[in-house]
Structures are given as structure tokens and as C-alpha cells.
Amino acid sequence: MPARSETPSAPIVRVFGRAGSPMAYTIRDFLHRSDVPFEWVQLMTDEEARLRAGVEHLYDPRLPVCVFSDGSRIEAPTVRQITEKLGWFLTPSRAEYDVAIYGAGLAGLSAAVYASSDGLRTVLIERSAIGGQAGSSSKIENYLGFPEGISGAELAERAREQACRFGTEILLAREGVRGELLPGKKVGYLADGTRIVSRAGICATGVEYARLGLPKEEDYIGAGLYYGAGASEASLTTNEHTFVVGGGNSAGQAALHFAPFASQVTLVVRGDSLECSLSRYLIDRIHAVANVEVLTRTEVTGLDGISRLQAITITDSNTGHERRVATRWLFVCIGGVPRTEWAPELGVIRDERGYLITGPDLLRDGRPPPNWPLDRDPYYLETNVPGIFAVGDVRHGAVKRCASAVGEGAMAVTFVHRYLAEG
């Protein structure tokens, strides 16, 4: 990955595509979160598609087209193909690691930094882009040591640089799909069949963005409907009415990020007020920005449009009054669902919502679960399977703060050392 720079860099990739293309959005989002300088070239007509992108028309299946700084091009690329072209797609260099970390959000990156700096043979596996949900945040202003704030992508890139300097091996565009327990070993199988063997494992897979649960929702994903803060899309909302759904810090920060570009930003909040879920500094800023409005006790109840989102229906929860509003931009920041589908096969205990239960929360009347095989109690961040730890948003009872995720990642490595010392 490119070294972080304090000054804007020349584009490494030029992306040619049409507005409302889900594939183009996926590419923009990946490049932005990976801190890769890129230029988005929006094609408006068939003639532009022919002259600028070298394809037949605006809806040519070869779009989007990525042109790289060496002059090479890839038509309709996958994220994996882009990763390979950038030289980031690697195969494991070892037959076995001391610790395998799944998920490269802030918790996973922190664990990688501390594990590899302690001399542990460390591999970090990430299904998409470095940084997780924090990586999509336009600005994190309440993280210790950054009084002016820092973008999630930059914070993640700094952490990646640290981890790599200490020797962490990072496997991008790889997703763990199942696991296996062998005597003294944890085996993770990736979607492409790659087998990762380690003595200990740390799950930092975070959560997948929650959906609205509306008819036709799938039709508009990446074509007007976006999950998360959508930092890569801000400049494209110029002079448009943009909607953000959610009452947490990520939604509030997204609204402020869009405000300098959009003609109006509407923050749609299901609760009675922002005070229950938003940091005070964000509330004050939102109220101070003229083109940001807040609709409380309100929900998005309908989506409409031909080939891409063109309008939404919003409903007042008190009165039931419905209103249809034209918009091409809807960003949903309403929490998520933990990525723990693999857990039952390994016998890892989850709570009723799917979060991994760790440490003291596993105890009942002071006793560990019936299948716990050791004389000691589970360590604080350890699941009911010895040597498998959980950190960050995927863990039951986790505090949803960047600093907490970083702290848990560091703490987990301490317990990994203790576990490995046991034999």
C-alpha cells in the first residue's frame, strides 16, 4: 500500500463510469478507504463512454474501467483484481503462525501492531479494505492525541504502516468462511480455499451494516442507497438534497461531512432526540450548520426509482404522516449485525444477537461453561474455546468507541501470550 502523504498525490487510478453504478461505488469506496489517490471520471453520454473509456455506450458491461498510472486498464474489475494490480494481494508466507487475526478494523490493527512488535508470528486477514467501519468515517475528532481530528482512512493507514514495520503479514481481499480446531492449533479456511494455521486466533470481524428492511432495498444498494458514512461520495452530492439515517456519532459526522457539498442534508432519527446517542460536540455543530436539518421520531419507510434511487418516503412516527421526497442520496448508519456465522461450527458461544461472549460474561454462578476444558477461567477477552479471543464491535458488551477497540486489541495480545505460555 502507498505510504501516507501530507500533501495530495497524483492519482494512481482513474475510474471511468456512470452515475448510479453499484460496481463503481464499490471501487470508489475501496480506494478511498485504502487511502489510494484516485480520480473519478463520471461519464454522462454514450459519446463520452466511447471517447474517454473506450467502450460502446454508457451501459456497456465493461464499465467501470480503471486506468492505472502505468497506462494499463482493467474493465469491470473486482476489488480483488484491483488489489492484485496494486501489488497488495499476497499468499501466506508461513505454514503456521503464532496468532491469526481476522478483521483489520482498529481492533484488529491494534492487535497486529502489539502482537508483531512482541515478536509473535502474526497474520492479519481482511475481507475488504483496511480500517473496517472506522475507515469509512470522514473524521474522528474525539480520538486521543488528534485534537484537529483525523479521517478514519488515515488513522487506519498509519496503523497499517506500524503493523507492517513490525512484521505483520496482511492478506487483503480475503474472507474467513469457516474454522477447524486441531490439537493445539486453530485452522481458518478462507473463501478462496487458503488454509491459515495458527496457535491462537483473534476475531475482530466487526459488524455488517444493518439494513432498513424495505421492499426493493437490494435494487438500490450502491445506486443511491449506501450503508455507512460514505466518505468517498461527499463531493458527488454537490447541490443535491442528501439524507442520512441514524442517530449515532457516525451518522452525525456523515451529515457534517456532506454539508459543505450538498444543498441540504437531512438527518433522519428514529428516537426522540440526538441527546441520547450523539456526542455533545457533534450535536452543537449540527445545530450550528444552516443546511443540516434534524427530523426526530421519523423513519424512512419507502424507496423508489427506476434503475437507481430517485425518491424516498419518510414517515412521522407520532402522526403516521407520510411524505415523499426526491433524492438520489441516502446513507444508512443504524448499527450493524456481527459477522459471526462461523462460530457455531466451532462451538463458540454467542448471545441472542450473534455477538461473541467472552471472559466473565461466560461465567454462571462463578463457573465457566460446561464445555470449558481448562482449570482456569476464561481470560477477559477469551471465548469459551481456549485460545480464541474476540475484540471490538463483534464482542458482546463492547464499548462502541475507537479508543476502546484499540485498547481491546492491545489487551488481547497480553492474553494470547498467557495462553501460548500454557503449552
HELIX and SHEET records of a PDB file:
HELIX    1   1 PRO A   22  ARG A   33  1                                  12    
HELIX    2   2 ASP A   46  GLU A   48  1                                   3    
HELIX    3   3 ALA A   49  ALA A   53  3                                   5    
HELIX    4   4 VAL A   79  LYS A   85  1                                   7    
HELIX    5   5 LEU A  106  SER A  117  1                                  12    
HELIX    6   6 ALA A  134  SER A  136  5                                   3    
HELIX    7   7 GLY A  152  ARG A  165  1                                  14    
HELIX    8   8 GLU A  217  TYR A  220  1                                   4    
HELIX    9   9 ALA A  231  THR A  237  5                                   7    
HELIX   10  10 ASN A  249  PHE A  258  1                                  10    
HELIX   11  11 ARG A  280  ALA A  288  1                                   9    
HELIX   12  12 ALA A  343  LEU A  346  1                                   4    
HELIX   13  13 GLY A  359  LEU A  362  5                                   4    
HELIX   14  14 GLY A  392  VAL A  394  5                                   3    
HELIX   15  15 CYS A  402  ALA A  421  1                                  20    
SHEET    1   A 4 PHE A  38  LEU A  43  0                                        
SHEET    2   A 4 VAL A  13  ARG A  18  1                                        
SHEET    3   A 4 VAL A  65  PHE A  68 -1                                        
SHEET    4   A 4 ARG A  73  GLU A  75 -1                                        
SHEET    1   B 6 GLU A 169  LEU A 171  0                                        
SHEET    2   B 6 THR A 122  ILE A 125  1                                        
SHEET    3   B 6 TYR A  97  TYR A 102  1                                        
SHEET    4   B 6 ARG A 195  CYS A 203  1                                        
SHEET    5   B 6 LYS A 185  LEU A 190 -1                                        
SHEET    6   B 6 GLY A 176  LEU A 182 -1                                        
SHEET    1   C 5 GLU A 169  LEU A 171  0                                        
SHEET    2   C 5 THR A 122  ILE A 125  1                                        
SHEET    3   C 5 TYR A  97  TYR A 102  1                                        
SHEET    4   C 5 ARG A 195  CYS A 203  1                                        
SHEET    5   C 5 ILE A 388  ALA A 390  1                                        
SHEET    1   D 2 VAL A 207  TYR A 209  0                                        
SHEET    2   D 2 GLY A 336  PRO A 338 -1                                        
SHEET    1   E 5 LEU A 225  TYR A 227  0                                        
SHEET    2   E 5 TRP A 329  VAL A 332  1                                        
SHEET    3   E 5 HIS A 241  VAL A 245  1                                        
SHEET    4   E 5 GLN A 264  VAL A 268  1                                        
SHEET    5   E 5 VAL A 292  LEU A 295  1                                        
SHEET    1   F 3 THR A 298  ASP A 304  0                                        
SHEET    2   F 3 ALA A 311  ASP A 316 -1                                        
SHEET    3   F 3 GLU A 322  ALA A 326 -1                                        
END                                                                             
